[in-house]
């Protein structure tokens, strides 16, 4: 997959030139470019403050727009703005404070609202419900978290040989204080299922 031209411009010429070139694009392309920059700053530069700045730029630009393609791009930004600040991944390459995590939570809800508004497929709504549940768990609202994870599981039935559904069910069990180890063992036994099981284990270490 080729690199977004605005990311290339940023790497070659810096922030100001990249932002200048961004203004020449239509709104939908701007959202794609900003999301690509967010991903670049997370995984390559590990700069969380730049992610906050970029998502704010996107929020200002999308305000009042009814362009569905642009809104879809902004939805992706909202998911990443939330996900990159969730401590439950157990990432050790960046430091996420509980305060920064709390500030990211509204973007998980906005992602869900846009998934419903734009009539995204069930699996996209499932992942959006999961994200809202993830931040509810982080905030200590275990009941709300379990409800969201259960809803995510319902919407994920039939996807990825049910691995994602089982992962969501395991999250729900963990949020309710139940033991998800039998379900995690099922995932471990499935091809590439450990990827899903380990996400739950990482979050349990952070949130109990």
LOMI-284996 format. One record per residue (C-alpha): z, x, y. Coordinates in pm, whole numbers, plus 50000, padded with zeros to 5 digits. Layout:
<sites>
@Z: Z&X: X&Y: Y;
...
</sites>
This chain:
<sites>
@Z: 50000&X: 50000&Y: 50000;
@Z: 49894&X: 50147&Y: 50333;
@Z: 50147&X: 50214&Y: 50604;
@Z: 50163&X: 49975&Y: 50899;
@Z: 49974&X: 50134&Y: 51194;
@Z: 50271&X: 50083&Y: 51428;
@Z: 50495&X: 50278&Y: 51191;
@Z: 50234&X: 50555&Y: 51186;
@Z: 50219&X: 50548&Y: 51565;
@Z: 50599&X: 50564&Y: 51586;
@Z: 50610&X: 50866&Y: 51356;
@Z: 50332&X: 51043&Y: 51548;
@Z: 50416&X: 50953&Y: 51907;
@Z: 50763&X: 50803&Y: 51926;
@Z: 50921&X: 50476&Y: 52031;
@Z: 50758&X: 50412&Y: 52370;
@Z: 50399&X: 50459&Y: 52253;
@Z: 50461&X: 50250&Y: 51940;
@Z: 50609&X: 49966&Y: 52149;
@Z: 50313&X: 49987&Y: 52387;
@Z: 50070&X: 49954&Y: 52098;
@Z: 50278&X: 49668&Y: 51959;
@Z: 50199&X: 49464&Y: 52273;
@Z: 49826&X: 49473&Y: 52193;
@Z: 49880&X: 49275&Y: 51870;
@Z: 49902&X: 48900&Y: 51820;
@Z: 50247&X: 48758&Y: 51751;
@Z: 50209&X: 48741&Y: 51373;
@Z: 50097&X: 49105&Y: 51358;
@Z: 50385&X: 49201&Y: 51587;
@Z: 50632&X: 49046&Y: 51343;
@Z: 50477&X: 49237&Y: 51052;
@Z: 50491&X: 49561&Y: 51249;
@Z: 50850&X: 49510&Y: 51358;
@Z: 50954&X: 49434&Y: 51000;
@Z: 50776&X: 49749&Y: 50882;
@Z: 50964&X: 49948&Y: 51147;
@Z: 51292&X: 49791&Y: 51034;
@Z: 51223&X: 49896&Y: 50675;
@Z: 51125&X: 50247&Y: 50791;
@Z: 51445&X: 50284&Y: 50994;
@Z: 51657&X: 50169&Y: 50700;
@Z: 51515&X: 50377&Y: 50420;
@Z: 51364&X: 50678&Y: 50596;
@Z: 51576&X: 50725&Y: 50910;
@Z: 51891&X: 50536&Y: 50799;
@Z: 51932&X: 50415&Y: 51157;
@Z: 52114&X: 50083&Y: 51157;
@Z: 52136&X: 50057&Y: 51534;
@Z: 51757&X: 50074&Y: 51558;
@Z: 51738&X: 49784&Y: 51312;
@Z: 51964&X: 49580&Y: 51541;
@Z: 51738&X: 49665&Y: 51837;
@Z: 51414&X: 49587&Y: 51653;
@Z: 51540&X: 49254&Y: 51522;
@Z: 51648&X: 49158&Y: 51874;
@Z: 51301&X: 49241&Y: 52004;
@Z: 51153&X: 49019&Y: 51733;
@Z: 51396&X: 48738&Y: 51816;
@Z: 51298&X: 48745&Y: 52184;
@Z: 50927&X: 48743&Y: 52100;
@Z: 50944&X: 48456&Y: 51847;
@Z: 51157&X: 48234&Y: 52071;
@Z: 50977&X: 47904&Y: 52128;
@Z: 50681&X: 47988&Y: 51905;
@Z: 50535&X: 47735&Y: 51661;
@Z: 50298&X: 47988&Y: 51501;
@Z: 50378&X: 47949&Y: 51131;
@Z: 50239&X: 48288&Y: 51033;
@Z: 50452&X: 48456&Y: 51299;
@Z: 50755&X: 48252&Y: 51199;
@Z: 50703&X: 48359&Y: 50838;
@Z: 50702&X: 48720&Y: 50956;
@Z: 51020&X: 48659&Y: 51151;
@Z: 51176&X: 48506&Y: 50840;
@Z: 51119&X: 48837&Y: 50660;
@Z: 51283&X: 49017&Y: 50952;
@Z: 51584&X: 48784&Y: 50931;
@Z: 51626&X: 48854&Y: 50560;
@Z: 51615&X: 49230&Y: 50611;
@Z: 51838&X: 49216&Y: 50919;
@Z: 52096&X: 49045&Y: 50699;
@Z: 52043&X: 49230&Y: 50372;
@Z: 52053&X: 49578&Y: 50526;
@Z: 52401&X: 49503&Y: 50661;
@Z: 52555&X: 49357&Y: 50344;
@Z: 52818&X: 49589&Y: 50200;
@Z: 52787&X: 49437&Y: 49855;
@Z: 52500&X: 49666&Y: 49757;
@Z: 52748&X: 49952&Y: 49747;
@Z: 52503&X: 50177&Y: 49934;
@Z: 52650&X: 50514&Y: 50022;
@Z: 52370&X: 50649&Y: 50244;
@Z: 52476&X: 50442&Y: 50547;
@Z: 52812&X: 50322&Y: 50675;
@Z: 52834&X: 49947&Y: 50730;
@Z: 53146&X: 49818&Y: 50899;
@Z: 53288&X: 49473&Y: 50824;
@Z: 53218&X: 49389&Y: 51189;
@Z: 52850&X: 49481&Y: 51157;
@Z: 52831&X: 49279&Y: 50836;
@Z: 52978&X: 48976&Y: 51012;
@Z: 52727&X: 49008&Y: 51297;
@Z: 52442&X: 49009&Y: 51043;
@Z: 52552&X: 48687&Y: 50869;
@Z: 52372&X: 48443&Y: 51104;
@Z: 52041&X: 48602&Y: 51013;
@Z: 52094&X: 48504&Y: 50649;
@Z: 52132&X: 48143&Y: 50760;
@Z: 51827&X: 48166&Y: 50986;
@Z: 51628&X: 48302&Y: 50693;
@Z: 51729&X: 47999&Y: 50486;
@Z: 51647&X: 47755&Y: 50767;
@Z: 51301&X: 47910&Y: 50805;
@Z: 51240&X: 47908&Y: 50428;
@Z: 51301&X: 47533&Y: 50427;
@Z: 51116&X: 47465&Y: 50752;
@Z: 50810&X: 47660&Y: 50638;
@Z: 50820&X: 47500&Y: 50292;
@Z: 50839&X: 47832&Y: 50112;
@Z: 50830&X: 47840&Y: 49729;
@Z: 51151&X: 47767&Y: 49539;
@Z: 51211&X: 48134&Y: 49462;
@Z: 51206&X: 48221&Y: 49833;
@Z: 51454&X: 47943&Y: 49907;
@Z: 51664&X: 48064&Y: 49611;
@Z: 51686&X: 48414&Y: 49756;
@Z: 51769&X: 48270&Y: 50096;
@Z: 52050&X: 48062&Y: 49944;
@Z: 52173&X: 48374&Y: 49767;
@Z: 52186&X: 48564&Y: 50096;
@Z: 52392&X: 48291&Y: 50263;
@Z: 52623&X: 48299&Y: 49962;
@Z: 52647&X: 48676&Y: 49981;
@Z: 52774&X: 48665&Y: 50338;
@Z: 53010&X: 48377&Y: 50260;
@Z: 53159&X: 48592&Y: 49984;
@Z: 53187&X: 48882&Y: 50225;
@Z: 53372&X: 48656&Y: 50469;
@Z: 53618&X: 48549&Y: 50199;
@Z: 53481&X: 48194&Y: 50164;
@Z: 53453&X: 48208&Y: 49786;
@Z: 53400&X: 47835&Y: 49745;
@Z: 53100&X: 47832&Y: 49978;
@Z: 52968&X: 48149&Y: 49817;
@Z: 52985&X: 48001&Y: 49468;
@Z: 52811&X: 47683&Y: 49588;
@Z: 52527&X: 47883&Y: 49742;
@Z: 52492&X: 48107&Y: 49437;
@Z: 52480&X: 47801&Y: 49210;
@Z: 52205&X: 47653&Y: 49427;
@Z: 52018&X: 47983&Y: 49415;
@Z: 52040&X: 47978&Y: 49034;
@Z: 51902&X: 47624&Y: 49017;
@Z: 51602&X: 47723&Y: 49226;
@Z: 51541&X: 48044&Y: 49030;
@Z: 51499&X: 47879&Y: 48688;
@Z: 51180&X: 48002&Y: 48525;
@Z: 51148&X: 48313&Y: 48741;
@Z: 51158&X: 48667&Y: 48597;
@Z: 51234&X: 48535&Y: 48247;
@Z: 51547&X: 48376&Y: 48396;
@Z: 51694&X: 48715&Y: 48484;
@Z: 51729&X: 48625&Y: 48850;
@Z: 51881&X: 48288&Y: 48757;
@Z: 52137&X: 48460&Y: 48532;
@Z: 52216&X: 48707&Y: 48808;
@Z: 52281&X: 48421&Y: 49051;
@Z: 52503&X: 48248&Y: 48795;
@Z: 52696&X: 48572&Y: 48747;
@Z: 52745&X: 48599&Y: 49124;
@Z: 52876&X: 48241&Y: 49126;
@Z: 53120&X: 48316&Y: 48846;
@Z: 53244&X: 48628&Y: 49022;
@Z: 53292&X: 48439&Y: 49349;
@Z: 53496&X: 48175&Y: 49162;
@Z: 53713&X: 48444&Y: 49008;
@Z: 53566&X: 48392&Y: 48661;
@Z: 53460&X: 48672&Y: 48427;
@Z: 53079&X: 48716&Y: 48430;
@Z: 53072&X: 49000&Y: 48178;
@Z: 52914&X: 48798&Y: 47896;
@Z: 52632&X: 48695&Y: 48127;
@Z: 52595&X: 49051&Y: 48255;
@Z: 52571&X: 49171&Y: 47895;
@Z: 52282&X: 48928&Y: 47841;
@Z: 52109&X: 49080&Y: 48140;
@Z: 52176&X: 49434&Y: 48019;
@Z: 52009&X: 49345&Y: 47688;
@Z: 51694&X: 49213&Y: 47860;
@Z: 51408&X: 49439&Y: 47960;
@Z: 51489&X: 49573&Y: 48310;
@Z: 51780&X: 49330&Y: 48319;
@Z: 52023&X: 49603&Y: 48408;
@Z: 51873&X: 49606&Y: 48757;
@Z: 52004&X: 49254&Y: 48809;
@Z: 52337&X: 49305&Y: 48633;
@Z: 52419&X: 49617&Y: 48832;
@Z: 52377&X: 49431&Y: 49161;
@Z: 52655&X: 49193&Y: 49059;
@Z: 52877&X: 49478&Y: 48944;
@Z: 52830&X: 49661&Y: 49275;
@Z: 52924&X: 49353&Y: 49475;
@Z: 53230&X: 49288&Y: 49257;
@Z: 53358&X: 49638&Y: 49339;
@Z: 53336&X: 49556&Y: 49710;
@Z: 53451&X: 49194&Y: 49717;
@Z: 53654&X: 49162&Y: 49400;
</sites>
